[in-house]
Amino acid sequence: MTGSFRRPKPLILIVDDDQMERFLQREVLESAGFDIIEAKRGVEALQLFAAGKPDLVLLDVMMPEMNGFEACEAIRALPGGRNAPILMATSLDDIDSIDHAYRAGATDFIGKPINWPVLPHHVRYMLRAHETLENLTVSQQHLAEAQRIAGIGNFRWLPHTGSIECSVELCRLFGLGDRAGWVSARSLLRRIPAADRRAVVRAIRRGLQGTAIDLDHRVMLPGDEVRTLCLRAELATADDQTAYLRGSLWDITERKRIEIELATARDQARSADGAKTAFLATMSHELRTPLNAIIGFSGLIAQQAFGTIPQSRYVDYARDTGKAGLQMLGVVDDVLTIAQLEAGRFELVLEPVALAEVAETTVTAFRQTEAGSKHEVTVAVSGAPCPVSADRRAVKQMLQKLLSNAAKFSPDGTAIGVTIGAGCGAATRLSVADQGIGITPEMAEVVVRPFHQADARLAREYGGSGLGLSIVNALIVRHRGRLTIDSEPSKGTCVSLDFPSIREDASPLGALTKEPRFTELVAY
């Protein structure tokens, strides 16, 4: 209803050359709650309509100069007059006059003499119907605009017909113009490349049998432009029980392009990562052989195995060379371990292992090292820990790295404690606690990632490759266990490894021999 949201009462324009008729109409309609403006000629009515934009026009047919039919046509040509409700009042009761009124643009007609009690209800009905139609039109416009912005078109198809009812956007998606309407099914199918057309036809046949359709296909537009659409449809039933197919098409060209680019980038990254991993995994002999020679010959020189060296500084240089070689060999071993995990070549040989026994032998050996000799390293067993199913070599490697970390980040002379006891649930826990510098909870999440350290500066105080905890994390996950870090800056760190107890681990030992990629391991 034009202007109905701005006015407290609907405004009615009465157009009639009979003064008494206008008076009666005014009396009846004003008492029913309407505001009234009057015109006694067609030209005057056009002026009032243009100025006041009434909500409804009550128009007489028989008037001098410009009759009602001509006035109706003229109103329809005015701004805002195309859809305004026009009620024509006429004493002409022949079919030709009624037909003429509708062709001139009348919304409805009422006969004279007017049934005055019915007139207000007739006007209210026309206003309500116009408001409903206007709201529906606005909703359709909003829907069409939303579909245009989102690139979504909708359709309905009665299977026994060869035409499909298409929205404006669907016609646009197929390059068929910017008007909604009925479109030949063949004209739509011809836009779909042959390779995709067969899949679309098969999907539609299944859809007619009740299966929901969800299919991506291409469409060829004029100018050889190719777009990708997502077709979704389902079988529906009208009020008269007629079955029809309804659905939508969504332009996903840009999404498909991005998916292809991401897939290509992923494949390239995997290829590069695989080449890097394969290279590192095959470098074991090439990297270790010269380091073994450096370490071995520097040891012979330091021991003066083939005679005394007059200059003692050369002996010191040989010891320094051997020490640097051992340090380099440790870095190489860590990198190769990561490479083996990545390449799936780190085999676990699972067997029942008593963690306390492995801890005793590993700690005894660690005490003999330069780093271990500077700390008081103890081993304690809490309760009666159960044996675990583990790779003895891997457990020893994990404990060695935890001990080395504890010694590196703790002041000389402080204690390092190794504890074996019951963990969470049915697990057996191996813990290494120090009194070192500690880290924040945020950094604890970072240090288990490869090549990450709590202090990543080039001039950092503590060296290392940043692989120790990441290797430990990878190996404990391979044992179906869990690594946790309990630490606080300046108050030390406790790193715990929870191994599933052997009595609870019902999985066959061989189930763990398949290596996951390191990048897929979960960091706790």
RAGI-V949267 format. One record per residue. N is the residue number from 0. RES is the residue in one letter. PHI is phi in radians with two decimals (NA if undefined). Layout:
BEGIN
N:RES:PHI
N:RES:PHI
END
This chain:
BEGIN
0:M:NA
1:T:-1.11
2:G:1.37
3:S:-1.17
4:F:-1.49
5:R:-1.78
6:R:-1.92
7:P:-1.22
8:K:-2.30
9:P:-1.09
10:L:-1.79
11:I:-1.96
12:L:-1.74
13:I:-1.71
14:V:-2.14
15:D:-2.81
16:D:-1.40
17:D:-1.61
18:Q:-1.08
19:M:-1.14
20:E:-1.10
21:R:-1.12
22:F:-1.05
23:L:-1.15
24:Q:-1.09
25:R:-1.05
26:E:-1.03
27:V:-1.18
28:L:-1.37
29:E:-1.13
30:S:-1.17
31:A:-1.57
32:G:1.78
33:F:-1.88
34:D:-1.59
35:I:-2.21
36:I:-2.21
37:E:-2.19
38:A:-2.50
39:K:-1.84
40:R:-2.42
41:G:-1.12
42:V:-1.12
43:E:-1.10
44:A:-1.10
45:L:-1.13
46:Q:-1.14
47:L:-1.14
48:F:-1.12
49:A:-1.11
50:A:-1.46
51:G:-1.79
52:K:0.80
53:P:-1.13
54:D:-1.42
55:L:-2.73
56:V:-2.01
57:L:-1.80
58:L:-2.08
59:D:-1.39
60:V:-1.49
61:M:-1.52
62:M:-2.41
63:P:-1.28
64:E:1.16
65:M:-2.29
66:N:-1.30
67:G:-1.10
68:F:-1.10
69:E:-1.16
70:A:-1.11
71:C:-1.09
72:E:-1.11
73:A:-1.19
74:I:-1.08
75:R:-1.07
76:A:-1.49
77:L:-1.37
78:P:-1.03
79:G:1.43
80:G:-1.69
81:R:-1.08
82:N:-2.00
83:A:-1.13
84:P:-1.18
85:I:-2.18
86:L:-1.83
87:M:-1.64
88:A:-1.83
89:T:-2.53
90:S:-1.60
91:L:-1.35
92:D:-1.99
93:D:-1.50
94:I:-1.12
95:D:-1.10
96:S:-1.16
97:I:-1.12
98:D:-1.11
99:H:-1.07
100:A:-1.07
101:Y:-1.21
102:R:-1.18
103:A:-1.30
104:G:2.02
105:A:-1.14
106:T:-1.40
107:D:-2.75
108:F:-2.39
109:I:-2.41
110:G:-1.44
111:K:-1.85
112:P:-1.18
113:I:-1.30
114:N:-1.40
115:W:-1.07
116:P:-1.09
117:V:-1.46
118:L:-0.95
119:P:-1.04
120:H:-1.18
121:H:-1.10
122:V:-1.14
123:R:-1.05
124:Y:-1.07
125:M:-1.13
126:L:-1.13
127:R:-1.14
128:A:-1.12
129:H:-1.16
130:E:-1.11
131:T:-1.08
132:L:-1.14
133:E:-1.14
134:N:-1.11
135:L:-1.11
136:T:-1.09
137:V:-1.11
138:S:-1.09
139:Q:-1.14
140:Q:-1.14
141:H:-1.10
142:L:-1.10
143:A:-1.10
144:E:-1.18
145:A:-1.10
146:Q:-1.13
147:R:-1.13
148:I:-1.15
149:A:-1.47
150:G:1.22
151:I:-2.10
152:G:-2.09
153:N:-2.18
154:F:-2.64
155:R:-2.39
156:W:-2.48
157:L:-1.51
158:P:-0.98
159:H:-1.43
160:T:-1.92
161:G:-1.70
162:S:-2.06
163:I:-2.15
164:E:-1.43
165:C:-2.05
166:S:-1.35
167:V:-1.04
168:E:-1.16
169:L:-1.13
170:C:-1.06
171:R:-1.17
172:L:-1.07
173:F:-1.66
174:G:1.21
175:L:-1.90
176:G:1.75
177:D:-2.04
178:R:-2.26
179:A:-1.32
180:G:2.73
181:W:-1.53
182:V:-2.17
183:S:-1.09
184:A:-1.05
185:R:-1.13
186:S:-1.14
187:L:-1.24
188:L:-1.11
189:R:-1.14
190:R:-1.35
191:I:-1.61
192:P:-0.94
193:A:-0.98
194:A:-1.10
195:D:-1.53
196:R:-1.08
197:R:-1.10
198:A:-1.15
199:V:-1.13
200:V:-1.09
201:R:-1.10
202:A:-1.12
203:I:-1.14
204:R:-1.08
205:R:-1.17
206:G:-1.11
207:L:-1.19
208:Q:-1.65
209:G:1.88
210:T:-1.52
211:A:-1.14
212:I:-1.79
213:D:-2.54
214:L:-2.54
215:D:-1.72
216:H:-2.63
217:R:-1.63
218:V:-2.42
219:M:-1.76
220:L:-1.72
221:P:-0.97
222:G:1.50
223:D:1.12
224:E:-1.38
225:V:-1.95
226:R:-2.07
227:T:-1.98
228:L:-2.05
229:C:-1.84
230:L:-1.70
231:R:-2.30
232:A:-2.70
233:E:-2.67
234:L:-1.44
235:A:-2.27
236:T:-2.25
237:A:-1.33
238:D:-1.06
239:D:-1.56
240:Q:1.23
241:T:-1.37
242:A:-1.46
243:Y:-2.55
244:L:-1.77
245:R:-2.17
246:G:-3.06
247:S:-2.53
248:L:-2.22
249:W:-2.18
250:D:-1.31
251:I:-2.04
252:T:-0.99
253:E:-1.16
254:R:-1.11
255:K:-1.10
256:R:-1.07
257:I:-1.14
258:E:-1.06
259:I:-1.16
260:E:-1.10
261:L:-1.14
262:A:-1.12
263:T:-1.11
264:A:-1.10
265:R:-1.10
266:D:-1.11
267:Q:-1.15
268:A:-1.13
269:R:-1.12
270:S:-1.11
271:A:-1.13
272:D:-1.14
273:G:-1.14
274:A:-1.14
275:K:-1.10
276:T:-1.14
277:A:-1.11
278:F:-1.10
279:L:-1.12
280:A:-1.18
281:T:-1.63
282:M:-1.63
283:S:-0.99
284:H:-1.17
285:E:-1.11
286:L:-1.47
287:R:-1.33
288:T:-1.03
289:P:-1.17
290:L:-1.16
291:N:-1.07
292:A:-1.16
293:I:-1.08
294:I:-1.16
295:G:-1.12
296:F:-1.21
297:S:-1.16
298:G:-1.18
299:L:-1.10
300:I:-1.15
301:A:-1.09
302:Q:-1.45
303:Q:0.91
304:A:-1.10
305:F:-1.99
306:G:2.29
307:T:-1.26
308:I:-1.76
309:P:-1.02
310:Q:-1.56
311:S:-1.20
312:R:-1.13
313:Y:-1.16
314:V:-1.13
315:D:-1.10
316:Y:-1.09
317:A:-1.13
318:R:-1.11
319:D:-1.11
320:T:-1.11
321:G:-1.10
322:K:-1.12
323:A:-1.12
324:G:-1.12
325:L:-1.11
326:Q:-1.13
327:M:-1.13
328:L:-1.11
329:G:-1.11
330:V:-1.12
331:V:-1.07
332:D:-1.06
333:D:-1.14
334:V:-1.11
335:L:-1.19
336:T:-1.12
337:I:-1.04
338:A:-1.07
339:Q:-1.13
340:L:-1.12
341:E:-1.10
342:A:-1.45
343:G:1.26
344:R:-1.90
345:F:-1.60
346:E:-1.49
347:L:-1.70
348:V:-1.86
349:L:-1.48
350:E:-2.74
351:P:-1.13
352:V:-2.25
353:A:-1.59
354:L:-1.07
355:A:-1.09
356:E:-1.15
357:V:-1.12
358:A:-1.10
359:E:-1.06
360:T:-1.20
361:T:-1.20
362:V:-1.16
363:T:-1.03
364:A:-1.18
365:F:-1.18
366:R:-1.11
367:Q:-1.44
368:T:-1.43
369:E:-1.08
370:A:-1.19
371:G:-1.21
372:S:-1.23
373:K:-1.60
374:H:-2.35
375:E:-1.64
376:V:-1.82
377:T:-2.11
378:V:-2.18
379:A:-2.30
380:V:-1.98
381:S:-1.86
382:G:1.23
383:A:-2.15
384:P:-1.09
385:C:-1.41
386:P:-1.08
387:V:-2.15
388:S:-1.58
389:A:-2.66
390:D:-1.57
391:R:-1.01
392:R:-1.07
393:A:-1.19
394:V:-1.10
395:K:-1.10
396:Q:-1.11
397:M:-1.09
398:L:-1.14
399:Q:-1.03
400:K:-1.22
401:L:-1.16
402:L:-1.15
403:S:-1.13
404:N:-1.10
405:A:-1.07
406:A:-1.21
407:K:-1.16
408:F:-1.80
409:S:-2.15
410:P:-1.10
411:D:-1.01
412:G:1.59
413:T:-1.44
414:A:-1.54
415:I:-2.18
416:G:-1.96
417:V:-1.88
418:T:-2.20
419:I:-2.13
420:G:-2.93
421:A:-1.25
422:G:-1.77
423:C:-1.30
424:G:1.14
425:A:-1.75
426:A:-1.82
427:T:-1.90
428:R:-1.90
429:L:-2.01
430:S:-2.15
431:V:-2.20
432:A:-2.06
433:D:-2.25
434:Q:-2.07
435:G:-1.59
436:I:-1.29
437:G:1.23
438:I:-2.49
439:T:-1.42
440:P:-1.01
441:E:-1.15
442:M:-1.24
443:A:-1.07
444:E:-1.33
445:V:-1.50
446:V:-1.22
447:V:-1.52
448:R:-1.58
449:P:-1.02
450:F:1.13
451:H:-1.89
452:Q:-2.30
453:A:-1.11
454:D:-2.07
455:A:-1.71
456:R:-1.24
457:L:-1.13
458:A:-1.72
459:R:-1.19
460:E:-1.31
461:Y:-1.90
462:G:-1.47
463:G:2.09
464:S:-1.53
465:G:1.38
466:L:-1.83
467:G:-1.00
468:L:-1.18
469:S:-1.16
470:I:-1.19
471:V:-1.04
472:N:-1.08
473:A:-1.10
474:L:-1.23
475:I:-1.22
476:V:-1.13
477:R:-1.09
478:H:-1.54
479:R:1.08
480:G:-1.91
481:R:-2.61
482:L:-1.88
483:T:-2.27
484:I:-2.16
485:D:-2.00
486:S:-2.60
487:E:-2.63
488:P:-0.92
489:S:1.24
490:K:-2.17
491:G:1.60
492:T:-2.42
493:C:-2.22
494:V:-1.83
495:S:-2.09
496:L:-2.04
497:D:-1.77
498:F:-1.77
499:P:-1.09
500:S:-1.14
501:I:-1.12
502:R:-1.30
503:E:-1.70
504:D:-1.53
505:A:-1.49
506:S:-1.27
507:P:-1.07
508:L:-1.04
509:G:-1.21
510:A:-1.18
511:L:-1.73
512:T:-1.37
513:K:-1.42
514:E:-1.51
515:P:-1.41
516:R:-1.17
517:F:-1.07
518:T:-1.21
519:E:-1.69
520:L:-1.29
521:V:-1.59
522:A:-1.62
523:Y:-1.71
END
